[in-house]
Amino acid sequence: MATSQKPEAMKKYVSLLLILFLAACDGGDTSLIRTGIHPSSTHPQYWEYHGKAVLLLGGSDEDNLFQMSGLETQLDRLASVGGNYVRNTMSSRDSGNVWAFHLDPVSGSYDLRSWNESYWKRFRSLLELSSEREIIVQVEVWATFDFYRENWDKNPFNPVNNINYSLERTKLPSKVSTHPIMCDNPFFWSIPSQHNNMPLLEYQQRFVDKLLSISLEYDHVLYCIDNETSVTSDWGEFWSDYIRKKASEEKKTVHVTEMWDPWDLDHISHRESFDHPELYSFVEISQNNHQRGESQWLNGLHQIEKLKNAGMLRPVNNVKTYGNDQGRHGGGTHNGIESFVRSSLFGSAAVRFHRPPSGLGLGDTALAVIRGIREATDQIDFFNARPYNELLGQRAENEAYCRAVPAKDYLVYFPDAGEVSLDVEQPGSRLKAKRLEILTGEWTEANVELLDGVIMLNCPGKHYIYVIQKP
């Protein structure tokens, strides 16, 4: 444990002992005490952790964070700006990564019955360090891209790379030259309702069991079955059911989702997670971040409203926010920042910058944005607020966005220079207002003139937030 984290770890330990003591005084019933990550009982659109609703904000320079050198520094940087959310794919495809299984140095083959303890030690270290800092980890169990093209060539599950089964017995290919969207690797069809490939499924189960033997010791882990999958929904259903039942056998409750590939969230594949809360207790809408400008905001709102109208409202996570001038996805750095802020304000329960170059990772710009959003949202009654663009007048498309508790708190974000009116519905009231320049972290008092319940807000440049409140 890092020395700087010991006081916080001790506080959490004492708090847990106090909870258990109070429960004992009330007859010893701890069944209703939920300290781990779970949908909020009062605001089901958001997560709750250690008894408080939380907005999850994050970023990281790698997706398979447990494999990263300098992991502790990365987590410290995130925590220093109020970040509390990371993604971790169980991937081994990058240079310097290790695989989950033991490699015989003589034969050059893997034994799927023997573990590479270095891999699992790294995973445990991530969970331990993040727990100390109260950073929620979203684990992706099957790293889709590890099973295609050049990554499949070196993957231990490839029959040519292990001593446990053959090409003929499993009917797995030695080469898969296509993109995952083509679904050409039958690795993802092994389950009983599909190919019923028992020789392969045995080792897939062993891998998931090993992962859970570590992760179920912690209370801050969310689970996602795949990364941008295009395979049958049976696969995700099978593993979601399996993970949740394994957890219940340990008297634990876990939360699982699936991530689909289509960029259009109205594509029917997304309904497999949206429409099945009994399988997926949260939904993942990262692909919405391929949208640009106001379309990203409107589509995100639409998905949340769809869940609400169907009586299935639950947390909506955005684990990958695209956009970096050095990358090819997401419309560049400016749009990446916009997408992160809009997602935070339209109602995402969790928002994270994707790794470079597809996203801003945890560079200085990402840190400034995370800090700014944390500071701004902490100053308002965030969880009782809602998107309220209808309070903005003289507004052009994508000019400004509002989240508010009318007659109490208003937060207005400007992606770029502009001017809008804000209806505060309080003729004659006194208001206090201040303005944050997100990229510099500078707060300034803002002079606003109230006329017939309306004030004018002027933004001088890129990425500003106004916070307006009734004293």
N, C-alpha and C positions, 0 to 999 in steps of 0.2 A: 504493500500500500504506500502511495506517495505520501511523504511527510505532510505536505500541505493539505491533504485530504483527510487526515486522521480526525480532526475535530468534527468535521461534517459527518464522517462515518459513525463517530461515537454518538452524535446527536440523533441520527437515524436509529441506532441501536437502542438508545434510551427511550425514544419515542415508541418503538415497537414494544419494549418491555412494559411501558405505561399502558398501552392499548390492551395488551394481554392481561395485565393486572386488573384493569377496569372491567374487562370481560369476566374475569374470574369472580370479581365482587358481584357481578350480575348473574351468577349462576354458572359461570364457566363456558357460556355459549359464545364461541368465536365464529360461528357459521356466517354471520352477517358482516364480519370485519373483512374489508377488502382493501389491502394496502397496495396490491400490485396494479399494474396498468389495466384499465378496463373502461368501457364507455361510461361517461358520466351519468349518474342517476338523475341529476337535475338538468343537464344539458346534453342529451344523448348524441348530439352531432359532434361532440368533442370527447376527448379522453380525460380520465381522472387518474391521478397518481398520488399515493399517500394521502388520500382524503381530499384532494383539491383538484378542481378542473384545471387542465393545462392546455396551452397552445404549444404544439411541438414545432420547433424551428431548427433547421440544421443545414449542414453541408459537410462534405468531406472530399478529399483529394483522390480517394479510391473507393470503388464499390465494394470490393472484397477487403474491407477495412482491417480484418483480423490478420491479413497477410502483410500489412504495411509496416515497414520499418519506421520508427519514430511515432508509433501509435499513441503513446501517452502524451506526447507534445501536441499531436493533432486534437486529442480530446480536451486537453487543457485550453487550447486556443478556442475551441468551440464553447466550452463552458464559460470562458472569460467574457463573452459577449451575450450570455444568456441563452446560448443554444442548448438544445436538449433532445436531439433526434439525429440518428445516423442510419444508414443502410448498410447491410452486410450480406453480400452474396457469398455462398459457400464455394467460390470459384478458385481455380488454381491455374488459370490460363496465362497469367502474366509472368514475365521474367522475374526470377527470384522466388516465385511461389513454390509451395510444396503441396503434394497431393495427400489425400486422406489415408492411403494404404502403404504398407511396407513394400519397398522396392529391393529385390535381391540384387546386390551389386555384381554378383557373378553371372547370373542368367539374364539380368536386365529386365526381368518380369516382375509384375506386382502380384502380391498374394492378398486377395480380397478378404481373407479371414484374419489378416494381421494388420494392425493399425500403424500408421506413422504418427507417433506420439507428438512430434513437433507440430503437426497440423492441428491436433486437438488442443495442445497446450496454447497455441496462438488464439484459438477460438475462446478458450476459457479466460485467457488474459483480457481479451476484448470485453467479455461480459463482466469480469470483475472490475476493470478500470472504469467502464461506463456506469456500472451500478454505483460506484463510489461517488460519481459526479451527477447522478440522477439523469443520465442521458439514455433515452429510450432507443433500443436497437430493433430495427425491422430486418429480420433474417429471411433471405430468399433461399429456400431449401435446394432447389434444382437450378443451377446456373445454366440456363438454356444454351448459351453460346459455347459452353465447354464441350458440347456434344455434337458439334458440327464442324466441317471443314478441317483446317489444320489443327484445331484444338482436339478434335476426335482422334486424330492420328496419335496423340500422346496420352489420351485419357485412359486411366486404368480399367475402366469399364469396357473398353474396346477389347474384344476377345483376343486379338493378337498381342495384347500387352499384359495379359494376366495368365496365371496357371490354373484358374478355377473352372473355366468353361470354354467351349470351342465355338467357332463360327457356325458350325453345323448344328450344334445343340441349341444355341440361342437364336439362330437366324439373324443375328446382328451383323451389320456390314463392317468390313474393315476400313472402308472409305465412305465418307459422306461429303460430297462436294458442293451441296446446295446450301442455300440460306435456310435458317430455322423455319421461316414462314412456309416452306414447302413441306414440312413435317415428314421428311424422308428417313429419319432415324427411328426405327421401331423401339428404341429404348423407352420412348414415352407411350408405348402401347402394351406394356408388359402385364398390366393389371388383369384380374380375373374376368372382368366384363369385356375386355378387349382380346388380346392375344393369349392371355393366361400363360405367360412365359415364366413358369415357376423357377427354372434355374437362374434366371436373371433377377426375378422379383425377390428371391431370398437375399441377395446381396444389396439390393436397393433398400430392403427392410433393415438390414444390419446397419447400413449407413444412417438411416433416419433414427434408428434406435440409439445409436452412439451419439448423434447430435442431441437428441432429447435427454439423454442421460446427463448431459452437461447443462443444457439450457433450462431445464425444468427446476434447477436449483435456484434460479433467479426469477425476480418478479417484474422485470422491466423489458421483456422480450415480446415482440409481435412476430407473426409468421406469415410469409407469403410463399405460396407453393412454387411459382415459376417467375421468370423474367420474360415478359413480352411473348407469351405462349400463343400458339395457333392450333394446338392439338385438341382432341376431344375433351369435352367437359368432364367425362368420366374420370380422367386422370386426376384433375384437381379435386373432384369430389372424393375420390378414394383416399388421397393423402390428407385432405382436410379432416375427414372422418377419422382416419387412423391417428393423426396427431392429437386431435381433441380427446379421443378415447384413451390414448396412452397417458395423457395428462390427467384425465379423470381418475384413472387407476392410481395415480399418485395424490389424489384429492386436491388437484389443482385445476384451474380454469385458464385456458389460453385463447387467444384471438387470432384468427386465420383469415387470409384473403387470397385472391388470385389476381395476377396481372396479365391482361390480354393484350394482344399486339395491335389491333386496329386503332388508328388515330381518331376515328369517329366514335365517340362514346355512345352514340345511338345504335352502333352496330350490334346485331343480335347476340354476338358472343359475350359482350359485356353484361347482358342480362343474366348470364349464368351466375355471376356474383351479385349483381344488384338485386335480383329477384329471390335470392336464397339466403336469407339471414340465418337459417338453421345450419348452414354450412359455413358461411362467411360473415363473421360478426363485424367486419368493416370492409369498405370498398377502396380500391386503389384506382385513381384516375390520372396518373402521371401522363398518359398519352394526350390528355387535354392540353398539355403544354406545347404541343405542336401547333396549336392555334395561335393566331397573332392578335394583338390589340384587344379591342372590345369583345371580339368573338370568344376569346379565352374566358373572359369574365362571364358573359352571357351563358356560355355552354356549361361552365361550372355551376352557376346558379340553377340552371335547368336541371342538372343531374340531382342536386340536393333537393330541389322542389319535387322532382319525380319520386324520390325516396320518401319524402314527407307525405305526399299525397297518397302513396300506397301504404302508409302506415308502417314503413320499414326504415325510418330514419336511424342512421348510425354513423360512426365516424367515417369521413371521407379523407383519405390520405393522398398526398402528392409527393412521392418519394424521389421523383426525378424532375427537377426544373431545368429545362434546356435553355441555352443561350450563352454564347461566348464568341467574341470576335475572331477567335482562333479556330472555331469549330464549324461544322457544316449543318448543325441542327439548331433551331430555336431562335433564329433571327438576330443573332448577335448579342453582345453584352447588354445593350440598352433594353432590349425586349426580355432578356433573361431576368433583369432586375424587376421590370414591370410585372412579369408573370409571377414572380415570387411574392411581390407585394399584393397583387390582385388576388392571388390564391389565399393569402392570409386574411384578406378582408371579405371575400365573398363567402367564406365559411369552411375552408379546408381545415380539418383537424390537425394535419401535419403537413409541413412544407419543407423540402430540402433541395439545395442546389446540387445538380448532377455533377459528376466528376469532370475535370477538364480533359480534352478540350470541348466536349459537348456541353458542359455547364461551367459555372464559376467555382465549383469545388469549395475550398475553404481558403481562398486567397483573400487579400486585403479588401477587395470590393465586397465579396460575400460576407466577410466579417462585419463590415460597416452596415450592410443591409440588415443582417440578423440583429445586430445591436439596436439599430434604429427601430425596427418593427417591435422588438421586445420592449424598448423604452416607451414607444408610443402606445402600444396596446395595453401596457400595464397601467397607464394613466387614465384609462376609461373603464367603464363597466362592460368589459369586452364581451363576456359570454351572454349578457342580456341584450347586447346591441345586435343589430342586423344590417345587411346591406340596404342603403337608403338613397340611391341616386335620384329618386324622385324629389328629394329636397333641394337638388341642385338646379339652378336656372342659368340660362344663357350658356349652356354647356354644349360643346361640340363633341363628336364621337371620340372616345378615348382621351378626353381632355382631363377629366377628374373623376374620382370615385369616392363615395361616402359610405361610412358605416356609423350608425348612430343609435342612441337611446334618446328619442325626441324629448325636448325640453330639459335634457340633462347633459348628455355627452355627444360630441360630434368629432369624427376623425375623417379628414379629407386628404386624399392622396393625389398629387399632380405628377404624372410621368414626365411632363415637360412644361415649359413656360405656358402660362394661360391665366384666365380670369373667369370665375364663375360666381354666381350668387348662391347663398345658402339660406334657406328658410328655417329659422330657429324657433318659429312659432311662439316668440316671447316678446311682444311689443312692450317697450319700456323697461325691459329687464337689463341688468348688468351682466356682461359676459367677460370671461377672461380667455385670452387666446394666445397661443404660442406656435412657433413654426420651427420644424426640424429640417435641416438640409441633410438628407440621409447619408450621402457619401462622405461628408466631413464630420458628421456627428454634432454639428453646432445647433443649439437651440437658441432662439431669439424671441423676445416678447413681440407680439403682433398687435398693432393698433387696428381695431375693427370698429366701424361705425354702424350702429344698429338703427335701421330706419324701417318702421312698420313691420318689425319682426324679421327683417332680411338684412344680412350683412354681405359685403363683397370680399372675396378672397382673391388675392393676386399672387401668382407664383412667378418668381424671377428667372427660374432655370429648371434644370432636370432634377427630378426625384426629390420633391419636398412633401412634407406632411404637416397639415395643420391639426392642432388639437384645440377644440373650442368647448368650454364648459361653463355651466352656471355656477357661480361661487357659492 
